[in-house]
Amino acid sequence: MNPDTIKFDEKGLVPAIIQDVETLEVLTLAYMNKESLQKTLETGETWFYSRSRQELWHKGETSGNTQQVVSINYDCDQDALLVKVNPKGPACHTGAVSCFSQEVTERKSSLGDYQILQTLEQVIIDRERQRPEGAYTTYLFEKGVDKILKKVGEESAEVIIAAKNRSHEELRWEAADLLYHLQVLLVEQGLPFKTVLQTLEERHNTKDQS
């Protein structure tokens, strides 16, 4: 991409929508000027221009939550960018996966509800790195893989029992416990949860083609 093809506004800025290349979730909306766009192209990681501080900033420079650029597209008017990235952590300064975590409309459920799985994964990753004293997740990591596997087995059995009891209330709690401990196991093994989702998608696509 040649930055000269982009139509920057009167302040020399262009809005950049940042999107997770795997989940397609919109992570944030930021602004780039010609220099930050050039740095993004050169380094392969997102750089933006802060309108409040009036300076360039490198996403993840202090937090470590960098964004590896996969592709950059511009719209038909050449005055907006879509940047697809592989995020190395949450995009929002609040710790949320996406800056768009607050919902205006009121709905009982939506695909966005599943963001909690990404958020949970990031919390577990942080616990594994920081090992805060007194946290249950810290306890699991310190006890090691055998303890984690034992808990996954126990929670699987509890799910089976809840299902046999035909108790939705019991089942939802036990299923939540199983998902949590499975996430802990995946982090311990160094396997990103989105890799599991990719496998499901690949199987789905294969089924559709057969």
C-alpha positions in Angstrom: 0.0 0.0 0.0 1.2 3.5 -0.8 0.1 6.0 1.9 -0.2 8.6 -0.8 -3.3 6.9 -2.1 -5.1 7.6 1.2 -7.3 10.7 1.5 -6.4 12.2 4.9 -8.8 14.8 6.4 -8.0 18.4 7.0 -6.1 17.5 10.2 -4.0 14.9 8.3 -5.8 11.9 9.9 -7.7 8.9 8.6 -10.0 6.6 10.8 -8.7 3.0 11.1 -11.0 0.2 12.1 -9.0 -2.6 13.8 -10.5 -6.1 13.4 -9.4 -9.5 14.7 -8.5 -11.5 11.6 -9.7 -14.8 13.1 -12.9 -13.8 14.9 -13.7 -10.8 12.7 -14.6 -8.9 15.9 -14.1 -5.2 15.7 -11.5 -4.4 18.4 -11.2 -0.6 18.2 -11.4 2.6 16.2 -8.3 4.7 16.1 -6.7 7.3 13.9 -3.6 7.3 11.8 -1.7 10.0 10.1 0.7 9.5 7.2 3.7 8.8 9.5 1.9 6.3 11.8 0.5 4.5 8.7 4.1 4.3 7.3 5.4 2.9 10.6 2.6 0.4 10.6 3.6 -0.8 7.1 7.3 -0.9 8.0 7.0 -2.7 11.4 4.0 -4.9 10.8 2.4 -3.7 14.0 -0.2 -1.0 14.5 0.8 2.6 15.1 -1.7 5.3 15.7 -1.9 9.1 16.2 -3.3 10.3 19.5 -5.5 13.3 18.9 -5.5 14.2 22.7 -1.7 13.9 23.1 -0.9 14.9 19.6 1.7 12.3 19.1 2.3 8.9 17.6 1.8 5.8 19.8 2.6 2.2 19.3 -0.2 -0.2 20.4 1.2 -2.5 23.1 4.4 -0.6 23.7 3.8 -0.5 27.4 1.2 -3.2 27.9 2.7 -5.8 25.6 -0.7 -6.2 23.9 0.6 -5.6 20.4 -1.3 -6.1 17.2 0.4 -8.0 14.3 -0.9 -6.6 11.0 -2.3 -9.2 8.6 -3.8 -6.9 6.0 -4.8 -3.2 5.4 -7.7 -2.3 3.1 -9.1 1.1 2.3 -12.7 1.9 1.4 -14.2 3.0 -1.9 -13.7 6.7 -1.0 -10.1 6.0 0.2 -10.8 7.9 3.4 -11.1 5.0 5.9 -8.9 2.0 6.7 -9.7 -1.6 7.7 -6.8 -3.2 9.5 -7.0 -6.9 10.2 -4.7 -8.1 13.0 -3.6 -10.9 15.2 -3.9 -9.4 18.6 -1.5 -10.3 21.4 -3.9 -9.5 24.1 -6.9 -7.2 24.8 -7.4 -4.2 22.6 -9.1 -2.0 25.2 -7.2 -0.2 28.0 -9.9 -1.5 30.4 -8.7 -5.1 29.7 -11.7 -6.0 27.5 -11.0 -7.8 24.3 -12.7 -5.1 22.3 -13.3 -1.4 23.0 -16.9 -2.0 21.8 -18.0 -4.1 24.8 -20.8 -1.8 25.8 -24.2 -2.4 24.1 -26.7 0.3 23.4 -29.5 -2.0 22.3 -31.1 -4.4 24.7 -31.2 -8.0 23.5 -31.4 -11.2 25.5 -28.6 -12.8 23.6 -26.2 -12.2 20.7 -23.1 -13.6 19.2 -21.3 -10.9 21.2 -22.1 -12.9 24.4 -19.4 -15.3 23.5 -16.8 -12.6 23.9 -16.6 -13.8 27.5 -14.7 -16.8 26.3 -12.0 -14.5 24.9 -12.0 -12.4 28.0 -11.7 -15.4 30.2 -8.8 -16.7 28.2 -7.0 -13.4 28.7 -7.6 -13.4 32.4 -6.2 -16.9 32.7 -3.2 -16.0 30.6 -2.6 -13.0 32.9 -3.0 -15.3 36.0 -0.5 -17.7 34.6 2.1 -14.9 34.0 1.6 -13.0 37.2 0.6 -15.7 39.6 -1.3 -13.4 42.1 -1.3 -14.9 45.6 -4.6 -16.4 46.7 -6.1 -16.8 43.2 -7.6 -20.2 42.4 -6.2 -20.1 38.9 -2.7 -19.5 40.4 -3.2 -22.5 42.6 -4.0 -24.7 39.5 -0.9 -23.6 37.6 1.3 -24.1 40.6 -0.1 -27.6 41.2 0.7 -28.4 37.5 -0.9 -30.2 34.6 -1.9 -33.3 36.6 -4.1 -31.2 38.9 -5.6 -29.4 36.0 -6.4 -32.6 34.2 -8.0 -34.0 37.3 -10.2 -31.0 37.6 -11.2 -31.3 33.9 -12.1 -34.9 34.5 -14.1 -34.1 37.6 -16.0 -31.3 36.0 -16.8 -33.5 33.0 -18.3 -36.1 35.3 -20.3 -33.3 37.0 -21.7 -32.3 33.7 -22.8 -35.8 33.0 -24.5 -36.1 36.3 -26.3 -32.8 35.9 -27.5 -33.9 32.5 -28.7 -37.2 33.8 -30.6 -35.3 36.6 -32.3 -33.2 33.9 -31.5 -30.1 35.9 -30.8 -27.0 33.7 -29.7 -25.0 36.7 -27.2 -27.6 37.8 -26.1 -28.2 34.2 -25.3 -24.6 33.4 -23.1 -24.2 36.5 -21.2 -27.4 35.9 -20.8 -26.6 32.1 -19.4 -23.2 33.1 -16.9 -24.9 35.5 -15.9 -27.3 32.7 -15.3 -24.5 30.2 -13.2 -22.6 32.7 -11.0 -25.6 33.6 -10.7 -26.5 29.9 -9.5 -22.9 29.2 -6.9 -23.3 32.0 -5.7 -26.5 30.4 -5.4 -24.9 27.0 -3.4 -22.0 28.4 -1.1 -24.5 30.3 -0.5 -26.4 27.0 0.1 -23.1 25.1 -2.8 -23.8 22.7 -4.9 -20.6 21.9 -8.6 -21.1 22.2 -9.1 -19.6 18.7 -7.1 -22.5 17.3 -9.9 -24.8 18.6 -12.5 -22.6 17.0 -10.5 -22.7 13.7 -10.7 -26.5 13.9 -14.5 -26.4 14.4 -14.7 -24.0 11.4 -12.6 -26.3 9.2 -14.7 -29.3 10.1 -17.9 -27.3 9.3 -16.5 -26.2 6.0 -15.4 -29.7 5.1 -18.9 -31.0 5.9 -20.5 -28.3 3.7 -18.3 -29.3 0.8 -18.9 -33.1 1.1 
